[in-house]
Amino acid sequence: MKQELEQLNKSLSALGESTQALTKFLKGGPGSGPRPGGGSGETENFESDVKGKETYIDGDKGVYTGKTEMIHGGKFYSVEVQEGPKKGKIKVTQRPPSGKPDPLVAQHQAEWQAQQAEFRRLPKQN
């Protein structure tokens, strides 16, 4: 039981770090290079080939700003909303401008689905 609590605390701590990194990314704060305590080499980049491409995010038209960041193995793209009630706001998506899923994201998704399938096979504890 104690080991399970320790594992849960580690997971919650990692989630908190991810949330903080995304918040800093959205606010445009300094973040070039590895983040302290991240351990997975999160970096902030600017990709000029992405900038200006259009997309739809939450039903509103948006334009990729070119700012990208790797957070815990996932690549996040910054999108500025161009129309709707959130016009001018910055949102984040993992969907690349090409529309094709990032192979790394697809790999993580497959691993997660395999883990979930394993958990379903475990007996339920009351």
Backbone bond lengths (Angstrom), bond angles and torsions (degrees), N, CA, C in turn:
res aa  C-N    CA-C-N  psi(-1)  N-CA   C-N-CA  omega(-1)  CA-C   N-CA-C  phi
1 M - - - 1.439 - - 1.526 110.67 -
2 K 1.339 116.99 -41.09 1.454 121.42 -179.15 1.533 110.33 -64.61
3 Q 1.335 116.70 -40.47 1.460 120.80 178.71 1.527 110.90 -63.86
4 E 1.341 116.41 -38.68 1.459 120.47 178.77 1.524 110.81 -63.91
5 L 1.333 117.04 -40.19 1.459 121.02 177.93 1.526 111.50 -65.37
6 E 1.327 116.13 -40.87 1.459 120.13 177.98 1.530 110.75 -63.23
7 Q 1.335 116.97 -42.02 1.463 121.29 178.71 1.522 110.39 -64.16
8 L 1.319 116.97 -41.12 1.450 121.66 178.30 1.523 111.03 -63.32
9 N 1.336 116.99 -42.01 1.465 120.78 177.43 1.519 111.72 -62.54
10 K 1.342 117.21 -39.60 1.464 120.93 177.57 1.522 110.70 -63.95
11 S 1.330 116.22 -42.21 1.464 120.46 179.48 1.521 110.94 -63.93
12 L 1.326 116.97 -43.24 1.464 120.74 179.10 1.523 111.11 -64.86
13 S 1.312 116.93 -37.16 1.463 121.00 178.03 1.527 110.41 -64.41
14 A 1.336 117.34 -43.62 1.467 121.44 178.65 1.525 110.16 -63.94
15 L 1.321 117.44 -39.12 1.456 121.05 177.89 1.521 110.62 -63.79
16 G 1.315 116.88 -40.86 1.465 121.35 177.86 1.517 111.82 -61.99
17 E 1.341 116.49 -41.08 1.466 120.51 178.07 1.523 110.87 -64.45
18 S 1.332 116.94 -40.41 1.459 120.52 178.72 1.517 110.69 -63.95
19 T 1.319 116.55 -42.53 1.460 120.98 179.48 1.521 110.43 -63.69
20 Q 1.313 117.25 -42.71 1.462 120.58 178.55 1.523 110.85 -63.88
21 A 1.327 117.75 -41.05 1.458 121.21 179.54 1.524 111.04 -64.25
22 L 1.341 117.49 -42.14 1.463 120.48 177.71 1.517 111.02 -65.42
23 T 1.309 118.05 -40.21 1.461 121.37 178.74 1.520 110.39 -63.00
24 K 1.319 117.18 -44.41 1.460 120.94 178.57 1.528 110.04 -64.12
25 F 1.333 116.46 -38.94 1.464 121.49 178.38 1.526 110.58 -61.80
26 L 1.334 117.07 -45.48 1.454 121.21 -179.79 1.526 112.03 -64.57
27 K 1.319 116.77 -38.10 1.463 120.55 -178.61 1.515 112.31 -79.17
28 G 1.338 117.10 -8.28 1.462 120.47 177.47 1.509 113.31 75.57
29 G 1.308 117.07 24.46 1.455 121.18 -179.39 1.516 112.01 -71.84
30 P 1.317 115.76 168.31 1.456 118.91 179.03 1.517 109.75 -63.05
31 G 1.315 115.53 139.85 1.458 117.19 -178.22 1.509 111.94 -168.58
32 S 1.309 117.12 20.66 1.438 119.26 -179.72 1.519 109.69 -71.74
33 G 1.307 116.26 128.72 1.452 120.66 -179.98 1.506 111.88 94.88
34 P 1.336 116.24 -178.20 1.462 119.82 -177.59 1.522 111.90 -63.88
35 R 1.310 116.40 146.13 1.464 121.60 178.69 1.525 108.79 -93.51
36 P 1.328 116.26 143.00 1.457 118.21 178.29 1.521 110.86 -63.14
37 G 1.317 115.39 133.55 1.458 120.58 177.41 1.510 113.96 79.57
38 G 1.329 118.46 -4.89 1.456 120.77 -177.47 1.505 112.54 -70.97
39 G 1.319 116.84 -48.44 1.444 120.64 176.26 1.515 113.96 76.26
40 S 1.323 119.05 -18.56 1.456 118.87 -177.92 1.524 111.42 -108.68
41 G 1.328 118.06 10.37 1.453 121.79 174.86 1.513 113.83 71.33
42 E 1.332 117.78 49.02 1.448 119.94 178.17 1.522 108.94 -69.30
43 T 1.312 116.55 133.93 1.456 120.51 179.28 1.516 109.37 -137.71
44 E 1.308 114.70 153.46 1.451 121.87 177.48 1.520 107.53 -106.93
45 N 1.323 116.95 133.62 1.456 121.40 -177.87 1.517 109.94 -134.38
46 F 1.319 114.80 167.12 1.448 120.94 173.05 1.520 106.71 -125.71
47 E 1.327 116.71 122.31 1.459 121.32 -179.07 1.527 108.80 -113.22
48 S 1.330 115.51 108.95 1.464 119.74 -176.66 1.527 112.39 -69.05
49 D 1.343 118.01 -25.96 1.463 119.96 179.51 1.527 112.05 -72.15
50 V 1.322 117.34 -15.50 1.457 122.51 179.67 1.527 110.60 -91.65
51 K 1.319 116.61 -31.95 1.468 121.63 -173.08 1.525 111.99 -59.35
52 G 1.337 114.99 134.07 1.454 121.33 174.68 1.516 115.18 90.48
53 K 1.314 118.07 -10.09 1.465 119.67 179.06 1.521 109.33 -75.41
54 E 1.324 115.90 141.34 1.461 120.96 -175.92 1.520 111.84 -91.30
55 T 1.319 114.63 153.53 1.457 122.28 176.84 1.517 108.37 -155.88
56 Y 1.302 116.21 174.33 1.458 121.54 172.66 1.512 107.70 -119.83
57 I 1.325 115.70 129.37 1.457 121.27 -179.80 1.525 107.68 -129.98
58 D 1.316 115.78 121.30 1.471 122.48 -175.82 1.524 111.56 54.92
59 G 1.322 117.30 35.58 1.461 122.05 176.40 1.516 114.72 84.46
60 D 1.317 118.36 -4.73 1.460 121.59 -179.66 1.527 110.03 -108.75
61 K 1.331 115.28 143.60 1.459 120.66 179.10 1.523 109.45 -70.18
62 G 1.324 116.21 137.13 1.452 121.47 179.54 1.510 111.51 -141.93
63 V 1.330 115.37 165.84 1.463 122.20 179.99 1.529 107.91 -127.54
64 Y 1.332 115.97 131.87 1.465 120.72 176.44 1.524 108.99 -64.21
65 T 1.337 116.57 133.25 1.462 121.18 -179.11 1.529 111.44 -85.17
66 G 1.309 117.15 -15.67 1.460 121.31 -177.57 1.517 112.57 96.79
67 K 1.321 117.08 -10.41 1.462 121.24 -179.66 1.522 108.91 -84.59
68 T 1.318 116.72 127.80 1.458 122.11 178.55 1.525 108.85 -130.17
69 E 1.326 115.35 158.03 1.456 119.30 177.44 1.519 109.22 -150.82
70 M 1.329 115.25 139.34 1.456 121.73 174.99 1.518 107.33 -94.48
71 I 1.338 116.75 120.24 1.456 121.36 179.29 1.521 107.71 -128.83
72 H 1.316 115.49 116.12 1.472 122.83 179.77 1.525 111.69 49.11
73 G 1.320 116.81 45.88 1.460 121.38 174.51 1.507 114.71 85.38
74 G 1.319 119.45 -2.15 1.461 122.13 179.28 1.513 110.61 -111.96
75 K 1.328 116.57 141.02 1.452 120.90 179.90 1.526 109.07 -96.19
76 F 1.329 116.17 125.71 1.454 122.29 -178.31 1.526 109.56 -113.28
77 Y 1.326 116.06 138.13 1.456 123.02 -179.95 1.522 109.17 -111.82
78 S 1.318 116.42 138.93 1.452 121.90 177.08 1.526 108.82 -90.38
79 V 1.344 116.39 132.43 1.466 122.33 -178.15 1.524 108.43 -128.31
80 E 1.340 117.05 130.28 1.460 121.00 175.05 1.520 108.57 -94.99
81 V 1.336 116.72 124.82 1.464 122.04 -178.63 1.529 108.59 -73.12
82 Q 1.351 117.02 131.29 1.461 122.72 -175.01 1.523 113.94 -102.41
83 E 1.326 117.67 -18.37 1.462 119.80 -179.44 1.519 109.66 -148.29
84 G 1.315 115.14 165.67 1.456 120.30 179.79 1.518 111.38 93.66
85 P 1.323 116.46 -176.77 1.468 120.35 -176.08 1.530 113.99 -66.71
86 K 1.306 117.42 -18.64 1.468 120.83 -179.53 1.527 111.92 -103.09
87 K 1.318 117.02 24.83 1.463 122.00 -178.92 1.531 110.30 -56.36
88 G 1.335 115.44 132.73 1.453 121.48 179.75 1.519 114.40 89.88
89 K 1.318 118.19 -13.05 1.467 121.87 179.82 1.527 109.79 -80.40
90 I 1.316 115.16 154.67 1.460 121.34 177.05 1.525 108.43 -100.72
91 K 1.325 115.80 131.37 1.464 121.95 175.60 1.525 107.92 -122.21
92 V 1.327 115.68 165.34 1.457 121.41 -178.34 1.518 108.75 -123.24
93 T 1.334 115.35 138.92 1.460 120.80 176.97 1.522 109.32 -139.55
94 Q 1.316 115.65 156.30 1.462 119.97 173.81 1.520 110.62 -97.56
95 R 1.326 117.71 -2.23 1.455 121.46 -179.03 1.534 109.09 -80.09
96 P 1.332 117.71 118.21 1.458 120.27 179.43 1.534 111.07 -72.52
97 P 1.330 117.69 159.44 1.459 120.77 -178.91 1.526 113.69 -59.41
98 S 1.316 117.34 -27.08 1.463 120.05 -179.47 1.521 111.71 -68.93
99 G 1.325 117.04 -19.35 1.451 121.46 -178.04 1.518 112.64 85.58
100 K 1.320 116.43 -15.47 1.466 120.18 178.49 1.521 108.56 -85.06
101 P 1.324 117.98 137.85 1.461 119.33 -179.06 1.527 111.25 -65.58
102 D 1.313 115.45 144.20 1.457 122.31 176.12 1.529 107.87 -64.05
103 P 1.338 119.38 130.69 1.471 120.86 -178.64 1.535 112.24 -56.36
104 L 1.326 117.07 -34.89 1.457 120.51 179.93 1.527 110.41 -67.16
105 V 1.329 116.90 -40.68 1.458 121.23 178.30 1.526 109.62 -65.34
106 A 1.326 116.74 -42.08 1.463 121.09 178.64 1.534 110.36 -61.89
107 Q 1.333 116.80 -38.77 1.466 120.59 178.51 1.526 110.71 -65.10
108 H 1.342 117.17 -45.52 1.463 120.67 178.75 1.524 110.88 -62.37
109 Q 1.328 116.15 -38.66 1.456 120.63 179.50 1.531 110.75 -64.47
110 A 1.327 116.61 -42.70 1.465 120.72 179.12 1.530 110.71 -64.50
111 E 1.339 116.90 -40.66 1.463 120.47 178.21 1.526 110.69 -63.30
112 W 1.340 116.42 -42.78 1.463 120.54 179.73 1.523 110.82 -63.25
113 Q 1.332 117.21 -42.71 1.455 120.78 179.52 1.527 111.06 -64.08
114 A 1.335 116.87 -37.30 1.466 120.59 177.79 1.531 110.29 -65.98
115 Q 1.336 116.89 -40.37 1.465 120.32 177.12 1.521 110.98 -62.01
116 Q 1.333 116.27 -42.91 1.456 120.04 -179.28 1.526 110.96 -64.13
117 A 1.329 116.79 -37.47 1.460 120.48 177.90 1.535 110.17 -63.88
118 E 1.328 116.91 -38.38 1.470 120.91 177.77 1.527 110.71 -65.41
119 F 1.322 116.66 -40.27 1.463 119.87 -179.37 1.527 111.34 -65.14
120 R 1.320 117.33 -34.45 1.455 120.26 -179.70 1.530 111.00 -64.63
121 R 1.322 116.31 -27.98 1.457 119.78 -178.51 1.525 112.48 -77.90
122 L 1.314 117.60 -17.39 1.471 120.24 -178.95 1.523 110.00 -71.22
123 P 1.335 116.82 146.90 1.469 118.92 177.28 1.533 110.46 -68.96
124 K 1.301 116.21 145.05 1.471 120.78 179.26 1.516 109.18 -75.94
125 Q 1.335 114.48 138.91 1.463 120.12 178.14 1.524 108.51 -107.66
126 N 1.307 116.25 136.45 1.477 120.42 -179.87 1.485 111.29 -96.61
